[in-house]
Each structure stands twice: as structure tokens, then as C-alpha cells.
Amino acid sequence: MERVGAVDGLRFAFGTLTVFRVRVHRWDRAAGGVAMVVAPVVGVVVGVLAGAVGALVAWRGGALSGAVAVVAVGAVVTRGLHLDGVADVADGLGSGKPAEDALRIMKQSDIGPFGVLTLVLLMFAQVAVLAGQFGVSLWRGALAAAVAATAGRVALAWGCLRSVPAARPGGLGAMVAGTVRPVSAVVVTLLVAGAAAALRWQCGVAVLLGSVVAAGLLRRCVRRFGGVTGDVLGALVETSATAALVALALT
């Protein structure tokens, strides 16, 4: 099989995870596996953009307004893809139904009560922590936004480990499930955590904690649904990002 370069992986990652107009040259499992490993680069771009906008808004409109701006920019740049995944996974897990029925519920276009409640609480937590960080300084708020967005994308490598199957055929989840070697997930996590710690040691801890919490959700989803879907991967992103923010608030 032809080797996939980092550029093809980045094109795949930006083309599928953001609204940026990127021409994807390769759409296959090999490229998808590389994309999930280099996805933190997408997180850096999204996080820096959201953090910069949030800092500008906070400078003129206050910490709370800046925090809302960060969350809003992140949602717009990603088409709300990951937030939708959170709601769908919450509905699937909360349904109490067998895996096949739960997956059908997740695929429906509407959002149930579990999804609404989970989404509201998650976004409230993100806004609350970011407001606190912007309250300390504009730099701290922008840094928190960037670290959280990057930590969220680290979780994608763990969600696509070779030991994790797809819950159903078709879709992005099936395309990338089982494509990442464990050593690659470990290396990218340590690299991102190390880079974050170089800026502020608490940020390194936040990245690691985000991965741990996401791993817990991943285990639950695999046992409940039989594997991962695109919705599960999106939920891992937002869960890891939120856990990283909470870690920053507590350290």
C-alpha cells in the first residue's frame, strides 16, 4: 500500500473536521489514520482562532462575553459536528436500549432530553471555565481555549486505536476506526502535553486529564454500542476539551 504523508493526513483532517475549504486528495482508511494522529494540529488552529476572537471580545465586552465567543467560534468552525456527537451519544447511552436500537436513536436527526441536558451542561461548563480564565487575563483565556481545543483532538487518536472496532459500517467512524497504532497515540499525546506544559505546566496536566476522561467515555461507548461511530468520536473531542478546561480551573 502506498504510504500516506502528513500533508495528505492534514488535508483529510481539516477537510472533515472543519469548515475550511481544503481539497482532500486521499479519502481512504490509510489517510484517515494519519488524519486522526495529526488532528491536534487542527485543534491548535481552531483553538488559536477561537482564543484570539474571545480575547478581543473579552477586552471590550468582558470575560463572560469572551468565553461565549470562544465556544461560538469553535462551533461555527467545526459545523457543530462534535457538539452534535455529544448530544447523540448522550441520547444513545441514556436510552437504555440494546446496541442496535441505541445506534438507530443516535442516527436520528432530532435530539432527545438526554442530549439536550448533556449539551447544555457541557457548554455551560466550558463557558464558565473560560470566563474565569479571561477574568484572570486575556492571555490566560486565549491559552485555555487553545489548549482545550488541542486536547480534544488528541482524543481522536485514542478513539481510533486498532483495538477499537466500528460500531456500524459506513460513515466517518467506520472509515477511521481501527487505523491508529497505540504507539502513535501515546507519542502524539506526550508531544502535545509536553508542548502545553512548556507554556504553563497546568496545561500539560490538562491535556493528560482530558485524554484520561475521554478514554473512560470511549470504554463505555465500546461496551455499550460495540464500537465507535462518528458521533462517538465527536463526543470524545468535546469531553476531552471540557475535562481539560475543568483541570485548568482546578489547578
N, C-alpha and C positions, 0 to 999 in steps of 0.2 A: 504494500500500500504506500502511496506517495506520502511523504512526510508533510505535516502541516506546520507552517511557520507562524510566528507570533502575530504577524500582520494579519494573516487570514483569521486567526483567533480573535483578534481585536475587532476586525470588521464584523465578524459574527456576533460578538458580544455587544458592540454599540448598535448594530442593526436590529437586534432582537430585544435589547433591554432599555433602549432609549428611543426618543422621537427623532434623534439626529438622522439626517439623510445620509446614510452610508451604504455604499454598494457592496453587497455581500458576494464575494467571488466563489466561496465554497459553502454549500449547505449540506453537510453530512455529519455523521457522528464523530469523525476524527476532528473536524473543525470545531464541532460543538464541545468536545472535551477540552481542547485548548482554550476555547472561549470561557469556559467555567473556571479555569485556573487563572486566567488573566482578567477576570471580571472585576477584581479590586481596582484596576485602572479606571474602569467605568465609574466605580464608586468615588474615586478621587475627583474626577471631572464633575460629576453630578454634585458631590458634596462641596467642592470649592465654589462652584457656581451658586448653589443654594446658600452657602455661608456668606458669600460676598453680597448677595441680594439682601439676605437677612440682616447683615451688619449695616448696610446702607439704610434699610427701613428702620432698624433699631436706633440708629443715630438721630433720625428725625422724628420717629414716631414712638419710641420707647421699646423696652425689652420684649414685652408681650407681642407687639406688632411684628417685631423682627423674627420672633420664634414662629409665628403663624406663617410669615413669608417663607421661611426655610422649608416648612412642611409643604406649603403650596407649590413652591418651585420643584421640590422633589417629586411631587405627584404629577405635575404637568410634564416634566422632562421624561418621566417613565410611563406616561399614559395611564397612571394609576394602576399599572399592571400588578405590582406587588401588593398594594392595598386590596385589590380585588382578590388576590390569592388568600390574604388573611381572612377576609370575610367568608370565602367559600370553604376554606379548611375548617373554620370555626363552625360553620353550619354542618359540615360533614362529620366532624368529631362530636358535635353536640346532638346529632340526630339519634344516636344510639342504635342505628340500623346496621345490618350486615354490610360488608365492604362494598358489594355491588350496588346496593341501594344508596349508600353514602356517597359513592362516586357519582352516581346519577344526580343526586342532590347538588353536589359541588359543580356539576356541569351546567345546571340551570342558570338562566340569566338573572333571576331575581335573588334578593338577599333576605335570608330569614332572620329571626330575632337573635340567634347566637352570633351571626355575622355582624349585625348592626351593633350589638353591645360590645363585642370584641374590638371592632374597628373604632368605635367612639373612645373606648378606654385607652387603646393603644395610641391614637393620635393625641388624646389629651395628655398622656404621659410624655410623649415627645415634645409637645408644646410647652408643658410645664418645666421640663428639664432645660430645654433650650432658652426659655425665658430667664431661668435662674442663671444660666451661663452668660447670657447677654447682659444680665444685671450686674455681673462682676466686671466684665469688659467686653467690648466689641470683638476683640481678638479671641477671647475665650469662647464666645458664642459661635463665631465662624469656625474655630478649630473643632468644637464639639460637633458641628454639622458635618464637617469633612470626615472626621474620624468615624462617626456613626454610619455615614453612607458607605464608607470603605469597608468597615467591619461587616455591614450587611452583605456585601458581595463576596466576602471571604466565605460566608456560609454556603455559597453555591458550590464550591469545590467539594465540601463535605456531603452535600446533598446528592452529588453525582458520583460518589465513590463506586468502584467496580462491584462492591458487595451489595449495593443498593439497587434493586430492580425497579423497572417502571410498573406502576400500578395498572396501566392500561395501554394498549397500543395507540399510536398516533399522537400528534401534538408535540410541543416543545419538550415536555417532560420525557417522553419516550425517546426523543432524538438525543438527549444528553444524559439520560440515566445510565449509570454504569460505565462512564467514559473516563473517569479520573482515577489515577493511581493514588493510593494512600500517601506515598512519599511526596507526591506533588501537592496534596492538600496540606500536609504538615509543613512543607517548605514555604508555601505561599502564606500560610498563617503566621509562621515565625517571622518572615520578612516584613509583613505588614505590621505585626505587633512591635517588632524592633524599630521600624521607621517611626511608628506612632510614639513609642517610648522616647525616642530621640528628641521629639518635640516637647513632650511632657510625659513623665513616667506613668501618670494616671491613664493616659491614652493607651499605652501598651496594655495595661491591665484590662481596660475597657474592651479592646479588641479580643483578647483571650476569653473574657467572660461572655462576650457576645457569641463566640463560637461554641462555648460550652452549653449555653442556654439553647441555641439553635440545634445542637446535637440532641438535646433532650426532646425537643419537638419532633425532630426527624425520626428518632426511635419510636415515638408514639405513633406517628403517621404511618411508618412502615408496618408496624404491628397491626394497626387499625385498618389500613387500606391495602396492604400487601406490597407497597412500594411508593414511589413518588410520582407526582404529576407536576405540570407547570404551576398549578395553584400551590402545591406544597412548597415548591422552590421559592415562589414569591413570598409565601408566609415565612420561610426561613430568613429571607432577606430582611423583612420588617421586624421580625422577632429579634434577630441578632443586632440590628441597628438600635432598637429600643432598649435592649439589655445593655448595650454599650453606653447609651446615654444615661441610664439609671446608674451604672457603675461610675460614670463621671460625676454624677450628682452626689454620690455617697463617699467619694474619695477626695 
